[in-house]
Amino acid sequence: MATSASTTTIQAHLGKRAEALLGFSSPKIAKERLQLPGPDFIERVWSLSDRNIRVLTNLQRLFDHGRLSKTGYLSILPVDQGIEHSAGASFAKNPDYFDGENIVKLAIEGGCNAVASTFGVLGAIARKYAHKIPFIVKLNHNELLTFPNKFDQILFGTVKEAYEMGAAAVGATIYFGSEQSDRQIVEISQSFAQAHELGLGTILWCYLRNNAFKKDEDYHVSADLTGQANHLGVTIQADIIKQKLPENNGGYQALNMGDSSYGKFDKRIYSDLASENPIDLCRYQVANCYMGRAGLINSGGASGANDFDEAVVTAVINKRAGGTGLISGRKAFQRPLEEGIQLLNAIQDVYLSPEVTIA
């Protein structure tokens, strides 16, 4: 098969990992068992659900915008770091993004399906842009001004405010495994129910947070624990799940060493449902999203020295695993505008490439 210019570029970004990622063909869970992304995803999957017509319309809006329009894939720009990581630390590399309008401009010029940000950012420019690109309003945040710092997602506004702003969807974070997770689950379950009543889509940041998850490895990014977080997220009716890319597996095993007892697990998770290949680890995350009925979008992670390469690697893993796209913020906005656009386009090129297939 002849390779296109875009595929050659993708292979260049993958480097030594190209063969292992593009050649992987033996997932533990076959793709035929999944609800796979595609142009008809809303009609084929979500139209069978209890979501009302307005929710289906707004989900379709997300999938029909930007460079990935009508592919069944999503490229979303999320910028809530001004609260989550502090504004100075987040925008020092490019102070233009203290002005939220530039966040929305980056999403539009970068060909994204949607922009996800805070009540303040999106509310400040809603009348100018809400009809030009789908808004995803983040309902809750963890702020870093309290001393000593704490880690708790608290509501910053209401679903009704997001609805009045013209949003297509709302987003929220739950720190599964934290002391505050019970309250967060109840709050966000109720918020998502109201969002659906008003016709908005729902996206859940399914993050883990507990110091006990750090053992010989950091199991905050283990496939088994993040997979269970995904499963809980779909259970409270998140339409789309945002999750960190898995970097290891065996979180349940590590937390059940010695005299400790944690959760419930089956050793077949590690032998029959996933291998050590990163695509297989991500496939297990997809399986926990009700076998793909809720789309899995992986996060792009922090900005570093090899942002373009790492972004393309993450996109390839997500797509080949059966995921629905990428939600990448810091790698895109912590650099000059044109470079940010190029990075977003590099991610999108993976999903547009017919030669990068689902394993």
C-alpha positions, 0 to 999 in steps of 0.5 A: 500500500502506498503511503500518503505524505501525512502518513509519512509524517505520522511515521516520522513522529512515531520514530522507533515506535512506528512498527510497534504501534502501526503494526499491532494486530492482535488485541485481546479484545477484538474490534468486532466487539466494540461500538466503533467511531464513525460518521453515523455514530450518533444515529447508530449508537446514541439514538437507541438511548434515553437521550432526548432529541436536543441532546442528540442534536448537540452531540451531533454538533460536536461531531459535525464541526472542525476538520474532523467533521463527520468522521466520528472523531473529536479534537477538543481544545480544553483550557481550564488550567487558569484555575486548575494549575493557576493562571500565571503558571499556565500562561507565562509561556504565552501571556496572550492566553490570559485573554480567553478570546484567544483560547477560542480563536486557537480552537477555531483556527486549529480546526477543533470540534469544540472548545472546553473552558471555564464559565468566565472564559466562555461567558466573556465572549459567548455572544461573539462565538457560541454560534461559531464553535460548540462550547463545552462549559466546565462545571467544577474545578480544583483551585490552588489558592487555598493553603495548604493546597487541597485537591477537591473538585467544587462547582463554579456555576450551574448547568442553567448558566451553561445552557443560557450561554449557548453551550453544546455540552457541559464537562466535569471532573470527578477524583475517583478514589479520593475522600471527596469522591462520594460527594462529587459523584452525587453532585455530577450525577445530578448536574448531568441529569439536569444537563440532559433535561436541558438538551446538553451533552455531558463529558466527564474527566474521569481522574484518579486521586489517592496517594495510595495509588502510588506504589512501585509505579504510579497507578493513577495511570494504570489501565485497570483502575482508569478503566473502572473510573471510566465504567463509573463515569458512563454509569452516571450517564457521561456521553463522552469520557475523558481519561489519561492514556494508560501507562501501566497495568496491575493497579488492583494487584499492587493494592492487594499485596500483603495484608491489604485488601482493595476492591475486586479484580480478576487476574484475567484482566491482565491475561485475557483482556489486555496485554502490555502493548499501549494500544491494548491498555487503551482498548481496555479503557474503551471496553470499560466505556460500555464497549465504546458506546460512550466515546473515549477521548484521551488527554494530551498531557503536559507540554514538554520537549517533544510535544508534536511526537508525543501528541501524535503517539497518543492519537495513534494509540487512541485511534487504533484502540477504538477511541474517539479522539484527543483533548489536548490543551497545554501542548497547544496553547503554551506556544505561539499561535501558529505552532499551536495550530500546527500541533492540533492539525498534527493530531487531527491528521492521525484521525483523517489518515485512512492508513492508521486503522483500528487494530 
